[in-house]
Amino acid sequence: MQDPLLRFQTLRRPRLLLEAARAGVCHYIRETHLSRVLGSTKQREAARPLLALEALLELEHSLDAARRQNEASYSYFRHVEVLIAAIAEADLLRTSHAATPAE
């Protein structure tokens, strides 16, 4: 299984989708938004940024598949919301790795 941070860094999505998500990251509040995006049950399981990013990437993958297939159930808003959370969690994960002293 590939590292979630590496998977996130290699995502290729439409520019407008990513720009909208990047614009929303400054408003991301982990305690509020992560439970809304993942649901309260998964949010408890995903308390660590690594687990949260894995769950968000799975969700994002299914949303992207729906987008590519032009499914009627696809929600641009939901996709942006998940991408906002994924960007924020990836940033949190990078920060926590940078703060960990090298052995």
Backbone bond lengths (Angstrom), bond angles and torsions (degrees), N, CA, C in turn:
res aa  C-N    CA-C-N  psi(-1)  N-CA   C-N-CA  omega(-1)  CA-C   N-CA-C  phi
1 M - - - 1.464 - - 1.526 109.26 -
2 Q 1.305 116.17 137.09 1.451 122.08 -176.62 1.527 111.49 -79.75
3 D 1.318 115.96 147.41 1.449 122.53 178.00 1.535 109.84 -58.86
4 P 1.341 118.11 129.94 1.469 120.49 -178.23 1.528 113.25 -58.78
5 L 1.312 117.24 -36.27 1.460 119.52 179.83 1.527 110.76 -66.77
6 L 1.320 116.97 -39.49 1.465 120.79 176.88 1.524 110.47 -67.36
7 R 1.340 116.74 -41.88 1.470 120.21 176.44 1.526 110.80 -59.09
8 F 1.334 116.42 -42.21 1.460 120.53 -179.72 1.529 110.66 -64.01
9 Q 1.326 116.53 -43.45 1.454 121.04 -177.18 1.519 112.62 -65.95
10 T 1.327 117.57 -23.19 1.462 120.57 -178.66 1.533 113.23 -97.34
11 L 1.336 117.49 4.74 1.464 120.08 177.80 1.530 110.21 -62.58
12 R 1.302 115.51 137.09 1.467 121.74 174.72 1.519 107.62 -123.01
13 R 1.321 115.36 112.26 1.455 121.16 -178.38 1.528 108.73 -131.61
14 P 1.345 117.40 163.62 1.467 119.99 178.54 1.531 111.41 -57.56
15 R 1.318 114.84 143.13 1.460 121.61 -176.46 1.523 112.77 -55.90
16 L 1.316 117.71 -44.20 1.463 121.07 -177.98 1.530 111.35 -61.92
17 L 1.312 116.62 -39.53 1.460 121.92 178.49 1.528 110.49 -62.39
18 L 1.326 116.57 -46.67 1.469 120.52 -179.82 1.524 112.62 -69.97
19 E 1.309 117.46 -37.00 1.473 119.91 178.25 1.529 110.64 -64.62
20 A 1.318 116.34 -40.53 1.469 119.79 178.01 1.529 110.23 -63.93
21 A 1.323 116.33 -40.95 1.467 119.94 179.72 1.530 110.85 -67.13
22 R 1.308 117.73 -44.34 1.468 120.65 179.29 1.522 111.46 -61.45
23 A 1.309 116.29 -35.79 1.463 120.03 179.15 1.527 111.62 -67.76
24 G 1.315 117.18 -28.20 1.452 120.67 -178.13 1.515 115.02 -88.70
25 V 1.320 118.09 -11.78 1.466 121.33 -176.23 1.523 111.83 -61.20
26 C 1.315 117.75 -34.51 1.472 120.09 -178.22 1.533 111.96 -65.29
27 H 1.322 117.85 -17.09 1.463 121.82 179.76 1.532 112.49 -100.25
28 Y 1.321 117.09 2.60 1.466 122.15 -176.43 1.522 110.54 -72.52
29 I 1.313 115.71 126.04 1.464 122.90 174.60 1.525 105.63 -121.15
30 R 1.311 115.45 109.79 1.466 121.66 -171.27 1.525 112.87 -53.03
31 E 1.321 117.44 -48.05 1.462 121.57 -175.91 1.526 112.09 -60.77
32 T 1.300 117.27 -33.23 1.463 121.78 -178.06 1.523 111.92 -89.49
33 H 1.303 116.00 -51.69 1.456 120.81 -170.28 1.525 114.41 -76.05
34 L 1.327 117.46 -37.67 1.459 119.24 -177.01 1.528 111.43 -63.04
35 S 1.334 116.93 -40.29 1.467 118.78 178.81 1.526 111.52 -68.19
36 R 1.324 117.18 -33.26 1.464 119.84 178.16 1.529 110.83 -70.51
37 V 1.323 116.58 -39.96 1.459 120.27 -177.47 1.524 111.90 -73.27
38 L 1.327 116.19 -44.94 1.464 119.57 -176.33 1.522 113.88 -91.75
39 G 1.306 117.43 -18.65 1.452 120.73 -172.83 1.515 108.34 92.21
40 S 1.293 118.01 150.37 1.465 121.61 -172.13 1.522 113.09 -63.35
41 T 1.315 118.84 -34.14 1.462 120.93 -178.85 1.519 110.79 -69.24
42 K 1.311 117.14 -50.52 1.464 120.53 -179.85 1.513 111.48 -67.28
43 Q 1.325 117.85 -31.04 1.459 120.60 -178.93 1.518 110.52 -62.18
44 R 1.323 117.05 -39.70 1.472 119.65 178.69 1.518 110.27 -64.79
45 E 1.332 117.07 -39.13 1.460 121.29 178.23 1.528 111.10 -68.12
46 A 1.322 116.85 -29.14 1.458 122.39 -174.41 1.520 112.06 -102.31
47 A 1.326 116.67 37.46 1.463 119.95 -178.70 1.519 111.55 -64.55
48 R 1.318 117.50 -30.64 1.458 120.51 177.52 1.522 109.38 -85.24
49 P 1.326 118.11 142.65 1.469 121.04 -178.50 1.530 113.88 -56.49
50 L 1.339 117.92 -35.96 1.459 120.57 -179.77 1.526 110.98 -63.76
51 L 1.326 116.71 -46.32 1.465 120.49 179.15 1.523 111.39 -68.24
52 A 1.318 116.11 -37.17 1.471 119.71 178.04 1.520 110.23 -63.80
53 L 1.333 116.72 -43.63 1.466 120.09 -179.67 1.524 110.76 -64.14
54 E 1.328 117.59 -39.82 1.471 120.22 176.84 1.526 111.10 -59.71
55 A 1.325 116.59 -46.86 1.469 120.77 179.79 1.523 111.27 -64.23
56 L 1.323 116.44 -40.67 1.467 120.43 179.60 1.528 111.58 -66.31
57 L 1.321 117.42 -38.00 1.461 120.52 178.93 1.526 111.35 -67.05
58 E 1.322 117.39 -37.02 1.471 120.28 175.45 1.525 110.30 -62.72
59 L 1.318 115.88 -46.00 1.460 121.14 179.57 1.529 110.83 -63.97
60 E 1.315 116.49 -43.09 1.464 121.06 179.97 1.522 110.77 -63.64
61 H 1.317 116.72 -39.20 1.466 120.90 179.16 1.532 110.62 -60.50
62 S 1.318 116.71 -43.59 1.469 119.06 179.36 1.527 111.40 -67.91
63 L 1.333 116.96 -36.51 1.467 119.95 176.69 1.528 111.02 -66.18
64 D 1.320 116.79 -39.89 1.462 119.67 179.77 1.525 110.90 -66.89
65 A 1.326 116.89 -37.34 1.467 119.99 176.55 1.529 110.22 -62.65
66 A 1.326 116.87 -41.64 1.468 120.70 177.89 1.529 110.64 -64.39
67 R 1.330 116.67 -38.99 1.472 120.64 178.22 1.521 110.81 -62.64
68 R 1.323 116.01 -46.36 1.464 120.70 -177.79 1.533 112.42 -66.06
69 Q 1.327 116.78 -29.44 1.463 121.04 -179.51 1.524 112.41 -92.21
70 N 1.337 116.45 4.45 1.467 122.08 179.73 1.527 112.65 54.12
71 E 1.323 116.04 41.20 1.462 120.22 179.17 1.521 110.34 -69.16
72 A 1.315 115.93 143.01 1.461 121.17 -179.63 1.526 111.57 -65.52
73 S 1.321 117.34 -25.95 1.466 121.07 -178.20 1.537 112.99 -80.86
74 Y 1.334 117.19 -7.07 1.466 120.12 -178.33 1.524 110.78 -65.35
75 S 1.331 115.41 135.11 1.456 121.31 178.89 1.529 109.46 -121.50
76 Y 1.316 116.13 114.62 1.461 121.47 177.01 1.521 109.30 -59.62
77 F 1.325 117.47 -42.19 1.462 122.13 179.85 1.526 110.90 -59.26
78 R 1.316 116.79 -46.72 1.473 121.75 -179.93 1.525 110.83 -62.88
79 H 1.335 116.45 -40.53 1.458 121.07 179.77 1.533 110.26 -63.15
80 V 1.315 116.96 -44.42 1.462 120.91 177.84 1.524 110.26 -63.32
81 E 1.314 117.16 -42.10 1.458 122.23 179.53 1.533 111.15 -59.79
82 V 1.324 117.06 -42.61 1.463 121.50 178.81 1.528 110.08 -68.73
83 L 1.315 117.49 -40.61 1.468 120.49 178.29 1.530 111.65 -65.01
84 I 1.318 117.48 -38.05 1.468 120.81 176.60 1.527 109.41 -58.46
85 A 1.337 115.69 -48.77 1.463 120.02 -179.72 1.526 110.96 -63.39
86 A 1.318 117.59 -40.27 1.471 120.91 -179.85 1.527 111.21 -64.93
87 I 1.318 117.23 -42.86 1.467 120.63 178.26 1.522 110.26 -62.22
88 A 1.318 116.58 -45.53 1.465 120.81 -179.30 1.526 111.55 -65.10
89 E 1.317 117.34 -41.70 1.466 120.46 179.69 1.524 111.03 -68.59
90 A 1.318 117.56 -36.88 1.471 120.65 176.88 1.531 109.89 -64.98
91 D 1.325 116.84 -40.86 1.470 120.60 176.40 1.528 111.10 -62.24
92 L 1.326 116.00 -42.52 1.461 121.03 178.46 1.532 110.63 -63.28
93 L 1.312 116.48 -40.88 1.458 121.71 178.85 1.532 111.00 -65.26
94 R 1.327 116.39 -44.10 1.476 120.11 177.12 1.520 111.03 -61.08
95 T 1.321 116.15 -42.56 1.464 121.13 179.85 1.518 111.15 -63.77
96 S 1.323 116.64 -42.03 1.468 119.23 -179.62 1.527 111.40 -68.72
97 H 1.331 117.07 -33.64 1.475 120.06 176.11 1.521 110.88 -69.39
98 A 1.325 116.76 -37.54 1.463 120.48 179.96 1.514 111.16 -69.14
99 A 1.325 117.30 -31.39 1.461 121.76 -178.82 1.523 112.77 -78.74
100 T 1.340 116.61 -19.39 1.452 120.95 -179.63 1.529 109.20 -76.43
101 P 1.336 117.82 124.16 1.459 119.11 -179.82 1.519 112.06 -67.02
102 A 1.318 116.08 142.71 1.473 121.41 179.26 1.522 109.52 -74.75
103 E 1.322 114.46 141.92 1.471 118.34 -179.70 1.498 110.60 -98.75
